Amino acid sequence: MGNLIDRAGPFTLKLDRDRFGMLVRSILSQQISTKAARSIRLKLDQLLKPHPISAQAIHKRSEDELRSVGLSRQKVTYLKDLSARVLDERLRLDRIGRLADDDVIEHLVQVKGIGRWTAQMFLIFSLGRLDVFPHDDLIVRSSIKELYGLEDLPTKQQSHAIAAHWKPYSTIASWYCWRLIDVKKDPTMEASEYPV
């Protein structure tokens, strides 16, 4: 890990303060390519104009309107459930940052289409929590395999045993695991140039 940190440079995580928008983007990107998700998000932006992506704006649109931007019925259901929970205050995104990590996860996974991994990404990229270890993330597991010279992808138990040494900064170590791919592609790339 020390060699990777030297090669990747300083930790430069940029937080996404638009909590609702981050969850919407997470739902949009499930099981499709980054390019397809970006295309759908841009179409959704156009559909909702002049309003930004918000619970109110999504709530006001019909299923057919939302499907017209490339969303599946299932993802429309997820976005509608997220919007409804925000609007009726079952999910208080304005106050969720006051909760402990496990409580944030518990609140978020009640939303259709949001699982533990998405909730962990929210903790990292929206709330800036420093001790989150997303053991189900394939890139993190692949990086652990390479960095620690394992023959196979680590199991959950192996991953947690390795990550125990990263506490209380598991987020930072995970961020470096994500950066490993970029460092291998372009060893001269500085950490400040990394996409978040």
N, C-alpha and C positions, 0 to 999 in steps of 0.2 A: 504494500500500500504506500509506503514511503516513497518508493521510486515513482509510482504513478503521480503522487502529489507533486513531486519535483517536476515531472514532465508536464503536468496539466496546469500548474500555476495556482494562484490563490482561489479560494472558494468565492464564487460570485453569484450566488442565487438571487434572482430578482423575483420579488413577490408580486402576485396578481391580486390587487385590492378589490377587484370586481368579483365578489364572492359568488353571486348568482350567475354571472357570465361564465365564470370558471367551471361551475357545475354543468351548465348548459353545454359548454365546449367538450367536457368530459363525456357527456351522454352522446353528443354528436359523433365523437371519434371512436366509439365502441365498435370493434370488429370491422372497421373499414380503414383504408389507407389514409395517411395524413393529407394527401392531395385531395381525396374525395371529401374528407371532413371539412377541409378549408373551403372547398367549393360550396358545400351545403351551408356553411356558416355565412359566407358572403351573400348567398341567395336569401338566407334568413334575415340578414341585416337589411337587404333591399326590401323584403316583404314588410318588415316592421317600421321602415322609415316613415316619418321623420323621428320616430322614437327609437331609443337604443333597446337592446335586448334586455327585457325585464319581465318579472312575473306578470305584471298587468298587461304588457303588450302581447305576450304569448297567450295569456288567458282569453283575450279578446278575439283571437283568431280561431277560425273553425279548423276541424281536422283536415278537411280538404285543402284549405289554404296552406296549412303547415306541410301537408304531404306534397304540395306542388313544388316545394324547394328541394325535394329528394329524400325526405324523411320517411322511414318505414312507419307503419301503423303503431308498431311497438314503441318506437322512439317518440312518436307523438304522444302516446300514453304516458311515457316517462316524463316528458316535458310538461304535460298538463298536470301530472301529479306533483311535480316539483313546484310548479307555479301555484297550485291550489294550497299546498302546505305553507308556502311563503306568505300568500295573501291572507290565509286564515290564522296565521301566526303559530301553527303547530311547529314550524321550523323558523326560528328566529336567527337569520344569518347576521343580523346586526349585533346579536349578543353571543353568538356561538363561540367567539374567541375567548370568552371568559371561562369556558368549560375545560375540564381535563381532557387529554387526548382520547381516552377510552369513551368518555361521554360524548365527545364530538362524533366519533365513529358510530356510536349507538344511535344518535339522532339522525345522522345522514343515511345510514343503511335502511332506515324505515321508508325512504323515498324509493319508489319503483325505479329500477335501473341503476341504482347506486349501490355498489358493493364495497367491501372492505378496502380493496385497492384504490378505488376512486376516492374514498374517504381519506385514505392515507395521503394521496396526492394533494387533496385539499389541505390537510394539516401542514404539508410541506410547502406547497406553492402559494397558498392563500394566507395561512396563519403563521408561517415561518417557524414552525416548531422544529427544534433542533435534535430531538431524539426519537425519530420515526424510522423504523426499519421495515420497508415494504418487501417482505420475504417472498411474496408471490410474483414479484416483478421479474420477468424473464431476463432482461438486460442485467439487472443486479445479480441474479443467480449465475448467469453466464460469466460475468466479470469475476465473481467469487471463484468460480471454477478455474478460470485462467490465472488469476492473481495468486491463488493458493495451491496451484498445481494438482487439482483434483482430476480424476479420470472421467467422472460423470458430473452432471449438474448436481449441486448439493441438494439434499433433502431439506425439508423444513427444519428438522432437528439440527442438521449440520450447519445450515445457514445461521440459525439462532446462536449456535455455539460460537461460530466465528464472529458474529456481530456483537456478542456479549462484550468483546474487547473494545468495541467502538463507542460504548456508552460513556458519557451522556450526549454523544455527538453522532448518533447513528445516521441522521439526515445527511450530515456532511460526508461521511464515508459512502453513503448510498449515492450521493451526488457525484463523487469521484468514480464510483462504479459506472454510472451513466456516461461519464466523460471518457472512459477508457476507449470506447469505439472511436470517438473523435480524435483522440491522441494517436491511435493506430493509423487512422486515415491520413492525418497531416501532423507529423511530429512538431512542426513549427507553429502550429496554431496556438495562440495565447488564450488563456482562460476567459479573458474579457470578450473574446469573439464567439464563445460558445453560445449556441441557442439554449434557451431555458426550456 
